[in-house]
Amino acid sequence: MKRSYAAAAGIAVVATLALAGCSSSGEAAPEESSGPVTLTLSGWSLDTTPEFQALADAFHEENPDVTVEVKGYDATEYNTLLTADLAAGSGPDIITQKEVKFVPTFVEGGQLLDVSDVELPDGISGASSYEVDGTAYAVPYRNDSWVLYYNKALFDQAGVEYPDGTWTWDDYAEAADALNAGLTAAGSSAKAAYLHNWQSTVQGFANAQADGDILKGEYDYMEPFYDNVLALQDSGDQVDYNTAKANQLTYQGEFGKQNAAMMPMGTWYVATLIAQQASGDADDFEWGIAPIPQVDGSTAGLDNTPVTFGDPTGFGINAGIDEGKVAAAKKFLAFAAGEKGAEILAGIGITPALLTDAVVDTYFSVDGAPTDDLSKFAYSTHEVHPENPTSNKAAAIQGILGDMHTAIMSGSASVADAIKEAQDRVANEVGTD
């Protein structure tokens, strides 16, 4: 997925935080500041990720005595650079949790304040991902989930009916075959589908829909999911993994330039696609989102709740923060996680962790967003399983599973052999729960 890092990065983070663990625990009661307060907030890709500044500005407007300054980091090296700043005592007051799998690392390093007393609204998702031994160390403010994007123009060109919310993975494969045949007959070079090269495009669905637990070290449940995507690849319904890697294909380019009629991807892409269509970086075509295909009919259809996956993004507080700033920082966390923060995020096409009717209406009122009922259903109705368990073993295990994914998708190992090797490595290198 977009937030994946090598296991080595996790080890480096652990080591650096261990050196920095002498900072204050933050257990003392926070003191109210007697004057204006300036908080620093970590973020990344600030030019293309507007959520940080939008929340900071809105919070300041509501709380004029508190200014939130956003400190940008390189997105691909976020955890490494942030950890270095924390070790040097120059870390931000509010620490954005980009990846759930690193939360235990920050907790073990003594870098996150207990924020269990921050009141969260009913119905918010992802809060449990930030709990370690019953203590909350961050709050979720956004929670993307995976859906199916589809290009209505290419479906029309191929003479194939749009997704209707009832699809299983078998239905998805049948639609891909029909799309491929129809597009070829129409003289189009577009593929039926695009599957990006991240391991989560297969493993995330396997974990969520087959109730898998990567910490247990047994991964046979992933085999049918890999069999499905390899069949699509072998039939030519989607570009093969090796070609996608060699040509450095991007999911934005493949779907936005109409090289694929459908694509599983996270809801964060909605805002990107809207912006790219407005700027001309993506073609102008009508599109929609549908629930991600399901294993069987028990969770498919508009009368059921489809199962998908996605990790939240959250805000925590630096345990070394000045005590006079703690109250203001916790107030910002509550604001970002609450309905006002959610509506601000929805208004810029970002999926908040809190989805109320008002938030959903705000989201789909964004110019360029799809307006059909199925898109609204897919966005607002789902059971989201976390991609990463909150465990200090998650980063290392995900690194091994990333190697397994590459071996399978590139054809260098069979599904069964790659799974066996991954199981052996997890048992020998990490250990299981």
Number of C-alpha atoms within 10 A of each C-alpha: 16 11 13 17 19 15 18 12 17 21 15 15 21 21 14 20 22 17 14 20 19 13 18 17 16 21 10 8 9 15 13 13 15 8 9 11 16 16 20 17 24 21 25 20 14 16 7 9 15 16 18 22 17 15 20 21 15 17 21 15 12 10 14 12 14 20 18 23 18 18 16 16 17 14 15 14 12 20 23 16 16 22 23 17 15 25 20 12 13 12 23 22 25 29 22 25 25 21 21 24 27 22 25 21 25 27 21 15 23 22 31 28 24 20 23 15 10 18 15 20 12 9 10 20 24 25 20 17 25 29 20 15 6 9 14 20 27 29 33 29 28 28 26 22 26 27 24 20 26 24 22 19 14 26 22 14 16 22 15 16 12 15 23 13 23 21 23 20 16 14 16 19 20 14 22 23 19 19 28 25 16 20 22 16 12 12 10 14 13 22 25 31 29 27 22 23 21 16 20 22 20 21 25 23 25 24 22 19 23 14 11 19 17 22 19 13 20 18 21 14 17 20 16 13 18 19 13 15 20 20 13 23 18 11 14 16 24 27 23 21 21 14 11 18 13 8 9 10 16 14 20 17 16 23 24 24 16 21 21 27 27 30 22 22 24 21 22 16 19 20 20 18 22 20 19 17 16 14 11 10 14 20 16 15 13 13 23 22 28 24 32 29 28 23 20 14 13 13 20 21 17 15 10 14 17 25 23 25 26 23 25 28 23 26 27 26 26 28 27 23 23 15 17 15 19 26 16 23 26 22 14 24 26 22 21 30 26 21 22 17 27 27 24 20 25 26 21 20 28 24 29 29 27 29 23 17 10 12 23 21 15 18 27 19 16 16 14 17 19 19 14 12 12 18 22 19 17 23 22 18 15 20 17 22 21 21 25 23 20 21 16 19 22 20 26 21 24 22 21 19 24 20 15 24 25 18 17 20 20 16 13 12 16 14 21 13 14 21 24 15 16 22 24 15 16 23 16 10 12 16 15 15 10
